[in-house]
Amino acid sequence: MRFFVLLLALLLGVGFVFVNWGAITTPVDVDLMLATAKAPLGVIIIAWFGVLFVIVAYGMLVQQATALGTARNLTKALEEQKRLASSAEDSRLNDVKSSFESKWKQIADQEKQLLQDTDAKIKDKHTELLGNFKDILAKTEQSNQELAKSVSAALDTMDDKISKVLIAAQAKVDQAIANQKADQKS
């Protein structure tokens, strides 16, 4: 925008000089402080403003070049900072990921160890219960054998007593029958 305003002012100035060229080139007495000379005052003033215009244009050009260089340097610095920030973010994400994986592995290892310990305890309890069951089964079988022997012995004793009682009763019945037959004969 500033460039267009300056270009418009320059074009208006050039147009003014072109329209008044005759008056501008008319020679007059000019005081140069040390001497006096006959020269066209308009041309001297135009030359003076031309030199000022070139100096200002050069200053603006240097300022624009400096601004472009600074913008380029800032853009490079910004891209470098962006790259560093991205790298730092990637590094941070990798750290978080590795930390998560480490903790996850630690938890998985703890759970695996807990399962192994629990499995070992269950096997130990199973073995203990199986041993207790076998002991109880052996004791029960031994008790059953002892009971069977005891019952068998008691039955044998009872059988002997019953046999003796039956033999004694048979003998008494035979005796009574014999006595009755003897009584009937008499």
C-alpha positions as CSV (number, residue, x, y, z in Angstrom):
1,M,0.0,0.0,0.0
2,R,2.8,2.4,0.9
3,F,4.5,1.6,-2.3
4,F,1.5,2.6,-4.3
5,V,1.1,5.9,-2.5
6,L,4.8,6.7,-3.2
7,L,4.4,5.7,-6.8
8,L,1.3,7.9,-7.2
9,A,3.2,10.9,-5.6
10,L,6.1,10.3,-7.9
11,L,3.9,10.2,-11.0
12,L,2.1,13.4,-9.9
13,G,5.5,15.1,-9.4
14,V,6.7,13.9,-12.8
15,G,3.5,15.1,-14.4
16,F,3.9,18.5,-12.7
17,V,7.5,18.8,-13.9
18,F,6.5,17.8,-17.5
19,V,3.7,20.4,-17.6
20,N,5.9,23.1,-16.2
21,W,9.2,22.2,-18.0
22,G,9.7,25.5,-19.6
23,A,9.5,27.4,-16.3
24,I,11.7,24.9,-14.6
25,T,14.5,25.2,-17.1
26,T,14.6,29.0,-17.1
27,P,18.0,30.2,-15.8
28,V,18.1,32.5,-12.8
29,D,20.8,33.8,-10.4
30,V,21.4,31.2,-7.8
31,D,23.3,32.0,-4.6
32,L,25.6,29.0,-3.8
33,M,26.7,30.6,-0.5
34,L,30.3,31.0,-1.8
35,A,29.5,32.2,-5.3
36,T,26.7,33.2,-7.5
37,A,25.8,31.3,-10.7
38,K,23.2,31.6,-13.4
39,A,21.5,28.2,-13.5
40,P,18.0,26.8,-13.8
41,L,16.6,26.8,-10.2
42,G,13.9,24.3,-11.0
43,V,16.4,21.7,-12.3
44,I,18.6,22.2,-9.2
45,I,15.6,21.6,-6.9
46,I,14.5,18.6,-9.0
47,A,18.0,17.2,-8.8
48,W,18.1,17.8,-5.1
49,F,14.8,16.1,-4.5
50,G,15.9,13.3,-6.9
51,V,18.9,12.7,-4.8
52,L,16.7,12.7,-1.6
53,F,14.3,10.3,-3.4
54,V,17.1,7.9,-4.3
55,I,18.4,8.0,-0.6
56,V,14.9,7.4,0.8
57,A,14.3,4.7,-1.8
58,Y,17.7,3.1,-0.9
59,G,16.8,3.3,2.8
60,M,13.4,1.7,2.2
61,L,15.0,-1.0,0.0
62,V,17.6,-1.8,2.8
63,Q,14.8,-1.8,5.3
64,Q,12.7,-4.2,3.2
65,A,15.7,-6.4,2.6
66,T,16.5,-6.5,6.3
67,A,12.9,-7.2,7.1
68,L,12.8,-10.1,4.6
69,G,16.1,-11.5,6.0
70,T,14.8,-11.2,9.5
71,A,11.5,-12.9,8.5
72,R,13.5,-15.6,6.8
73,N,15.6,-16.1,9.9
74,L,12.6,-16.1,12.1
75,T,10.8,-18.6,9.8
76,K,13.9,-20.9,10.0
77,A,14.0,-20.5,13.8
78,L,10.3,-21.1,14.1
79,E,10.6,-24.2,11.9
80,E,13.6,-25.4,14.0
81,Q,11.6,-24.8,17.2
82,K,8.6,-26.6,15.7
83,R,10.8,-29.5,14.8
84,L,12.3,-29.5,18.3
85,A,8.9,-29.4,19.9
86,S,7.7,-32.2,17.6
87,S,10.8,-34.2,18.5
88,A,10.3,-33.5,22.2
89,E,6.6,-34.5,21.9
90,D,7.6,-37.7,20.1
91,S,10.2,-38.4,22.7
92,R,7.7,-37.7,25.5
93,L,5.2,-40.0,23.8
94,N,7.8,-42.7,23.4
95,D,8.8,-42.3,27.1
96,V,5.1,-42.6,28.1
97,K,4.7,-45.6,25.9
98,S,7.8,-47.3,27.2
99,S,6.7,-46.5,30.8
100,F,3.2,-47.9,30.1
101,E,4.7,-51.0,28.5
102,S,7.1,-51.5,31.4
103,K,4.3,-51.1,34.0
104,W,2.0,-53.3,31.9
105,K,4.7,-56.0,31.8
106,Q,5.3,-55.6,35.5
107,I,1.6,-56.1,36.2
108,A,1.4,-59.0,33.8
109,D,4.5,-60.6,35.5
110,Q,2.9,-60.1,38.9
111,E,-0.4,-61.6,37.8
112,K,1.5,-64.5,36.2
113,Q,3.5,-65.1,39.5
114,L,0.3,-64.8,41.5
115,L,-1.4,-67.4,39.2
116,Q,1.6,-69.7,39.5
117,D,1.6,-69.3,43.3
118,T,-2.1,-69.9,43.4
119,D,-1.8,-73.0,41.2
120,A,1.0,-74.3,43.4
121,K,-1.1,-73.8,46.5
122,I,-4.1,-75.5,44.8
123,K,-1.9,-78.4,43.8
124,D,-0.5,-78.6,47.4
125,K,-4.0,-78.5,48.9
126,H,-5.2,-81.1,46.3
127,T,-2.2,-83.4,47.2
128,E,-2.9,-82.9,50.9
129,L,-6.6,-83.6,50.5
130,L,-5.9,-86.6,48.4
131,G,-3.4,-87.9,51.0
132,N,-6.0,-87.3,53.8
133,F,-8.6,-89.0,51.8
134,K,-6.4,-92.0,51.2
135,D,-5.5,-92.1,54.9
136,I,-9.2,-92.0,55.8
137,L,-10.0,-94.6,53.2
138,A,-7.2,-96.9,54.6
139,K,-8.4,-96.4,58.2
140,T,-12.0,-97.0,57.1
141,E,-11.0,-100.2,55.3
142,Q,-9.0,-101.3,58.3
143,S,-11.9,-100.5,60.6
144,N,-14.3,-102.4,58.3
145,Q,-11.9,-105.4,58.4
146,E,-11.7,-105.2,62.2
147,L,-15.4,-104.9,62.4
148,A,-15.9,-107.8,60.0
149,K,-13.5,-109.9,62.1
150,S,-15.2,-108.9,65.3
151,V,-18.7,-109.6,63.9
152,S,-17.5,-112.8,62.4
153,A,-16.0,-113.8,65.8
154,A,-19.2,-112.8,67.6
155,L,-21.3,-114.7,65.1
156,D,-19.1,-117.8,65.5
157,T,-19.4,-117.5,69.3
158,M,-23.2,-117.0,69.0
159,D,-23.4,-119.9,66.5
160,D,-21.4,-122.1,68.9
161,K,-23.7,-121.1,71.8
162,I,-26.8,-121.5,69.8
163,S,-25.6,-124.9,68.6
164,K,-24.9,-125.9,72.2
165,V,-28.3,-124.7,73.3
166,L,-30.0,-126.4,70.4
167,I,-28.0,-129.6,71.1
168,A,-28.9,-129.4,74.8
169,A,-32.6,-128.6,73.9
170,Q,-32.6,-131.5,71.4
171,A,-31.2,-133.7,74.0
172,K,-33.9,-132.6,76.5
173,V,-36.6,-133.0,73.8
174,D,-35.2,-136.4,73.0
175,Q,-35.1,-137.2,76.7
176,A,-38.7,-135.9,77.1
177,I,-39.9,-137.9,74.2
178,A,-38.2,-141.0,75.5
179,N,-39.7,-140.4,78.9
180,Q,-43.1,-140.0,77.4
181,K,-42.8,-143.1,75.4
182,A,-41.6,-145.0,78.4
183,D,-44.6,-143.6,80.4
184,Q,-47.0,-144.7,77.7
185,K,-45.6,-148.1,77.7
186,S,-45.9,-148.4,81.3
